[in-house]
């Protein structure tokens, strides 16, 4: 087995993260515990020069201490291909800056293993990839055509409307059949986004929770249930959702079994899917979260399972 020594983490700046629930922190902390050397950089410090992918990185040391969770060394400019592993972990939005990062990182993968595979991250937008499994989803429409969205709401009744490339619950709206604000909402979306929007049939089961299921190398390894606040349709924890322990249902195990082969074919070592009731709504491949919450509720140490999978992939 080829020993992993150097790990570069492409992420939002480490100073900005909330370590209590940050999966990148958990993954990096586990790497450090295994004796790997960590290097930190943000996406804007990534460059392509004369065919080489360059990054200005800082050696990183982590501590699981709130308010004192990191130290960074002196910046150094390196050829990123000298790393053994690169974790592609900055949060969306999945915009042209994000896509450009995947083009650059593709130059060094797989000799330097990039997790997740940058080409497949680029080609598997989270709200579009999931449509390959239409029978596992609620009724879904992707369009900019306001007439199509009105027709969809007339047919479905209550719907959810959200940006196609958004994240973290931002810009998610619940539009009831008798909501008179739909035209204004679509006008606002049209001014804010050049891309199509996504509309889905509203699932009342969301009041009981939106389950995040984490898969490592195509296999389910843990889950948490995220319950929305009383006056919110969104279950994302940073907008007031409450995490609680949960187990996988037979239906959820079937969903994971269906999508697992596709995840492995695309080199997705870490994925988070969202399930409401009996339906999968998203497949998150950019920077899925939930690792620390699963462990907090007595579940698996997913960071350790992930690095076991990375080591097998490097073998």
JOZI-V119619 format. One record per residue. N is the residue number from 1. RES is the residue in three letters. PHI is phi as a letter, one per 30 degrees, with the letter a starting at -180 (none if undefined). PSI is psi in whole degrees, -180 to 180 (NA if undefined). D_FIRST is the distance of its C-alpha to the first C-alpha in whole Angstrom. Layout:
((N/RES/PHI/PSI/D_FIRST) (N/RES/PHI/PSI/D_FIRST))
//
This chain:
((1/UNK/none/137/0) (2/UNK/d/118/4) (3/UNK/d/136/6) (4/UNK/d/129/9) (5/UNK/c/-50/12) (6/UNK/c/129/15) (7/UNK/b/121/16) (8/UNK/c/138/20) (9/UNK/c/111/22) (10/UNK/d/114/25) (11/UNK/a/169/27) (12/UNK/d/153/31) (13/UNK/e/135/32) (14/UNK/e/-25/30) (15/UNK/d/-19/34) (16/UNK/c/-6/35) (17/UNK/d/154/33) (18/UNK/c/104/34) (19/UNK/d/-20/32) (20/UNK/d/-30/33) (21/UNK/b/16/32) (22/UNK/c/118/30) (23/UNK/d/-34/26) (24/UNK/d/-40/25) (25/UNK/d/-44/26) (26/UNK/d/-43/24) (27/UNK/d/-42/21) (28/UNK/d/-38/21) (29/UNK/d/-41/22) (30/UNK/d/-41/19) (31/UNK/d/-43/17) (32/UNK/d/-40/19) (33/UNK/d/-23/19) (34/UNK/d/2/15) (35/UNK/i/7/16) (36/UNK/d/148/15) (37/UNK/d/129/18) (38/UNK/c/140/20) (39/UNK/b/132/22) (40/UNK/c/137/25) (41/UNK/a/155/27) (42/UNK/c/158/30) (43/UNK/e/-33/30) (44/UNK/d/-7/33) (45/UNK/c/17/31) (46/UNK/c/136/29) (47/UNK/b/159/30) (48/UNK/b/120/30) (49/UNK/b/116/31) (50/UNK/h/43/32) (51/UNK/i/-6/29) (52/UNK/c/140/26) (53/UNK/c/118/26) (54/UNK/c/145/27) (55/UNK/b/144/27) (56/UNK/c/111/29) (57/UNK/c/164/26) (58/UNK/b/129/27) (59/UNK/e/137/25) (60/UNK/b/133/25) (61/UNK/b/133/25) (62/UNK/c/151/26) (63/UNK/b/138/29) (64/UNK/d/62/30) (65/UNK/b/118/33) (66/UNK/d/130/36) (67/UNK/i/-6/37) (68/UNK/b/49/35) (69/UNK/c/-3/32) (70/UNK/a/156/30) (71/UNK/b/139/30) (72/UNK/c/140/30) (73/UNK/d/-168/29) (74/UNK/d/137/31) (75/UNK/d/143/30) (76/UNK/b/142/28) (77/UNK/c/122/28) (78/UNK/b/158/25) (79/UNK/d/115/23) (80/UNK/d/-19/21) (81/UNK/d/-10/19) (82/UNK/d/-9/18) (83/UNK/d/153/16) (84/UNK/d/-39/13) (85/UNK/b/141/14) (86/UNK/c/126/18) (87/UNK/c/117/20) (88/UNK/d/99/23) (89/UNK/b/10/25) (90/UNK/d/150/29) (91/UNK/d/152/31) (92/UNK/d/173/33) (93/UNK/d/149/36) (94/UNK/d/80/34) (95/UNK/c/-170/37) (96/UNK/d/-29/36) (97/UNK/d/-43/35) (98/UNK/d/-45/32) (99/UNK/d/-40/32) (100/UNK/d/-39/32) (101/UNK/e/-41/29) (102/UNK/d/-37/27) (103/UNK/d/-42/28) (104/UNK/d/-46/27) (105/UNK/d/-26/23) (106/UNK/d/-25/23) (107/UNK/d/-25/23) (108/UNK/c/-10/20) (109/UNK/c/140/18) (110/UNK/c/3/16) (111/UNK/e/-49/14) (112/UNK/c/119/15) (113/UNK/d/118/14) (114/UNK/c/128/18) (115/UNK/c/117/18) (116/UNK/d/162/20) (117/UNK/e/118/20) (118/UNK/d/-35/23) (119/UNK/d/-40/25) (120/UNK/d/-29/25) (121/UNK/e/-45/26) (122/UNK/d/-38/29) (123/UNK/c/9/30) (124/UNK/b/58/30) (125/UNK/e/141/33) (126/UNK/d/-34/33) (127/UNK/c/-3/36) (128/UNK/c/-42/36) (129/UNK/e/-42/33) (130/UNK/d/-25/34) (131/UNK/d/-10/37) (132/UNK/d/-12/35) (133/UNK/b/56/36) (134/UNK/e/-32/40) (135/UNK/d/-12/41) (136/UNK/c/-3/38) (137/UNK/c/161/40) (138/UNK/d/163/44) (139/UNK/e/132/46) (140/UNK/b/142/45) (141/UNK/b/132/46) (142/UNK/c/118/45) (143/UNK/a/163/48) (144/UNK/c/-2/50) (145/UNK/d/110/53) (146/UNK/d/-36/55) (147/UNK/d/-37/57) (148/UNK/d/-40/54) (149/UNK/d/-40/53) (150/UNK/d/-41/57) (151/UNK/d/-41/57) (152/UNK/d/-43/53) (153/UNK/d/-38/55) (154/UNK/e/-35/58) (155/UNK/d/-42/56) (156/UNK/d/-27/54) (157/UNK/i/-121/56) (158/UNK/d/138/54) (159/UNK/b/163/51) (160/UNK/c/133/48) (161/UNK/c/135/48) (162/UNK/a/161/45) (163/UNK/d/144/43) (164/UNK/d/-32/41) (165/UNK/c/26/38) (166/UNK/d/-178/39) (167/UNK/a/163/37) (168/UNK/i/20/38) (169/UNK/i/0/41) (170/UNK/d/131/43) (171/UNK/i/22/46) (172/UNK/c/125/45) (173/UNK/b/139/49) (174/UNK/c/117/51) (175/UNK/c/110/54) (176/UNK/d/162/56) (177/UNK/e/-37/58) (178/UNK/c/12/61) (179/UNK/d/122/60) (180/UNK/c/5/62) (181/UNK/c/3/59) (182/UNK/e/-44/57) (183/UNK/d/-43/59) (184/UNK/d/-40/58) (185/UNK/d/-44/55) (186/UNK/d/-35/54) (187/UNK/d/-43/56) (188/UNK/d/-45/54) (189/UNK/e/-41/50) (190/UNK/d/-33/52) (191/UNK/d/-30/52) (192/UNK/d/-31/49) (193/UNK/b/136/47) (194/UNK/d/-22/47) (195/UNK/d/167/44) (196/UNK/d/166/45) (197/UNK/c/169/46) (198/UNK/b/133/44) (199/UNK/b/137/47) (200/UNK/b/150/46) (201/UNK/e/131/48) (202/UNK/d/133/48) (203/UNK/c/106/47) (204/UNK/e/-23/49) (205/UNK/d/-14/46) (206/UNK/d/-25/45) (207/UNK/d/-25/47) (208/UNK/d/-8/45) (209/UNK/k/154/42) (210/UNK/c/110/39) (211/UNK/d/129/36) (212/UNK/c/119/33) (213/UNK/c/129/30) (214/UNK/c/133/26) (215/UNK/c/136/24) (216/UNK/c/121/20) (217/UNK/h/42/18) (218/UNK/i/1/22) (219/UNK/c/135/23) (220/UNK/d/132/25) (221/UNK/b/-6/24) (222/UNK/l/163/27) (223/UNK/a/153/31) (224/UNK/b/152/34) (225/UNK/c/136/37) (226/UNK/c/114/39) (227/UNK/c/126/43) (228/UNK/d/154/45) (229/UNK/d/160/48) (230/UNK/e/-39/51) (231/UNK/c/28/52) (232/UNK/b/144/49) (233/UNK/d/-11/47) (234/UNK/c/141/44) (235/UNK/c/-2/42) (236/UNK/e/135/39) (237/UNK/d/-30/39) (238/UNK/d/-4/40) (239/UNK/c/19/43) (240/UNK/j/-1/44) (241/UNK/d/152/42) (242/UNK/c/128/42) (243/UNK/d/142/38) (244/UNK/b/157/39) (245/UNK/d/152/36) (246/UNK/a/167/36) (247/UNK/b/160/35) (248/UNK/d/136/34) (249/UNK/d/170/37) (250/UNK/d/-41/37) (251/UNK/d/-43/37) (252/UNK/d/-36/34) (253/UNK/d/-38/32) (254/UNK/d/-41/33) (255/UNK/e/-46/33) (256/UNK/d/-39/29) (257/UNK/d/-35/29) (258/UNK/d/-43/31) (259/UNK/d/-18/29) (260/UNK/e/-49/25) (261/UNK/e/-39/25) (262/UNK/d/-37/26) (263/UNK/d/-43/24) (264/UNK/d/-40/21) (265/UNK/d/-32/22) (266/UNK/c/5/22) (267/UNK/i/26/19) (268/UNK/d/104/21) (269/UNK/d/-27/18) (270/UNK/b/122/21) (271/UNK/b/144/25) (272/UNK/b/125/28) (273/UNK/c/153/31) (274/UNK/c/130/34) (275/UNK/b/128/37) (276/UNK/c/120/40) (277/UNK/i/-119/42) (278/UNK/c/14/41) (279/UNK/b/137/40) (280/UNK/d/132/37) (281/UNK/c/-27/38) (282/UNK/a/153/35) (283/UNK/b/108/31) (284/UNK/c/117/30) (285/UNK/c/-9/27) (286/UNK/d/-70/27) (287/UNK/b/65/27) (288/UNK/e/144/28) (289/UNK/c/175/29) (290/UNK/j/-7/29) (291/UNK/e/-49/26) (292/UNK/d/-36/28) (293/UNK/d/-41/31) (294/UNK/e/-47/30) (295/UNK/d/-38/28) (296/UNK/e/-36/32) (297/UNK/c/18/33) (298/UNK/i/11/31) (299/UNK/d/-166/29) (300/UNK/d/156/25) (301/UNK/d/88/23) (302/UNK/d/-32/22) (303/UNK/e/-41/20) (304/UNK/d/-42/18) (305/UNK/d/-37/17) (306/UNK/d/-47/16) (307/UNK/d/-31/14) (308/UNK/e/-42/12) (309/UNK/d/-40/13) (310/UNK/d/-42/11) (311/UNK/d/-39/8) (312/UNK/d/-39/8) (313/UNK/d/-34/10) (314/UNK/d/-15/7) (315/UNK/d/NA/4))
//
